[in-house]
Amino acid sequence: MPLTTIYVAPPFGSPDKPIPAVSTVELARLFGRSAALAGVSLRVETGRAVALLGPNGAGKTTLLRILSTAIRPSFGTAEVDGLDVGRQADAVRRRIAYLSHANGLYDDLTALENLRFAARLLDVPAAEVDSRLRAALADVGLTPVGDQRVAGFSAGMRKRLALGRLLLSPHSLVLLDEPHAALDEDGMALVDDLIRRWHDAGITVLVASHAAERLAPLLDGRIRLDGGLVTAIEGDGVTLNDTPAPAARAIPAGATTP
Amino acid sequence: MSGLARTATVALAIARKDAVAELRGKHATTSTLFFAAVVLLLFGFALGPDTRRLAEAAPGLLWLAIVFAGLLAVGRLHLVETDDGALEQLALYPVDRRAIYAGKAVSGLAAMLILGIVLLGVVAVLYGIDLAGAWPALVLTLVLGCIGFAAVGTFYAGVTVRMRAREVMLPLLMLPVIAPLLLAAVKATAAALAGDPFGELAAWLQLLAGYDLVMLIAGGATYGFLLEE
């Protein structure tokens, strides 16, 4: 029985003039001379649940990290709710929730203390901090161990706690990188349930995963990536971005894709 | 919440988190203190049993011990952020990057002050120095010196935290930058211990305060770039 309210950052657009939740134009990211993303132009409609599929090294994590503002694009542009991830990074951070491979937890703090620290930095109103973090902890099934230090947690418990952090503040876009990894069957069901609840609340969900079949009933659309490029889009809510690139494609000659 | 109040709230939350983790983990505090005390003991052996010589060298040896121990302390405070990707998570919160810098600098300052006060006591005992009467000037010197060290150390710990050879790179990059601080702090400490016979204490303290201000502004303005990849 879910306890947490899903907090939604209201969309900027209007029904007659929608702003896409995600819009990228010729988005590329190089690591050294290797291009993890090699020119991705996509548009994801607000409120859709979309999977990013593809083999290892396809560029799924890089795309999510750019949208989360963790790394900057080398070339091209990326916008979340019409906000540029580079120039308006702080405003983007107020609208996104990102579950990465690493959980971003402190071993020497308890589960509750980790969530309380996150709540402070997420600017959760002081009067609501206690109720929100207890509800989040209950939702991810960690109430019995709330006062235990994270150092003793299993990989699955850490992932659950990181998921709990996503429930503390309002979002318009949730980015999930392999959310089912390290979780038991109950944990995986919890992720499915959260994706469903975010989707029902009108929040856009972009999930990079290898569990395509498991996610299928939860999704509107799918994006297939390979070698840093989009190879296919399927379903609703995703289109290739036809906005002309601001400049000619600027991948330097000699850059290779993995 | 106004910008400044929010910055202060975030900085204090980070410093508090660091303090709780440090006290609970007992990571560096105790061992760093022992390390610095052993350094002071070895300086004593190296200089021999001549108490006058030891007393003359005491201000310099004290600050060298503080610098060595401080390098370990500020490095360690950033290392806790690398466990489980915490630094990247910290950068993803919608907070002013200067607040993150301020929080880590406050943590560094707290660690440095504890180190400084304990080491001052160790120096007094080991080298037979009478601290009575010099306390106010010594504490002021210690506070100003530690603020500068924490300001520079937080920045360079941020620079080196993702490097593989960070244990070497942190002192290599940082020591040249803190040379003016070391000079002013040693001179101020010597003047304070001697009862300021030449009236130079105020000038050295002003230099320390000016250094602190410049380094805090520079660190706050540039730290955000270190969090990006």
Interface residues (C-beta under 8 A of the other chain):
Chain A: S68 T69 A70 I71 R72 D90 A91 R93 R94 Y98 S100 H101 A102 N103 G104 L105 Y106 D107 D108 L109 E113 F117 A118 R120 L121 L122 D123 R149 R158
Chain B: M1 R6 T9 V10 A13 K17 V20 A21 E22 R24 G25 V80 D83 D84 G85 A86 E88 Q89 L90 A91 L92 Y93 P94 V95 D96 E228 E229
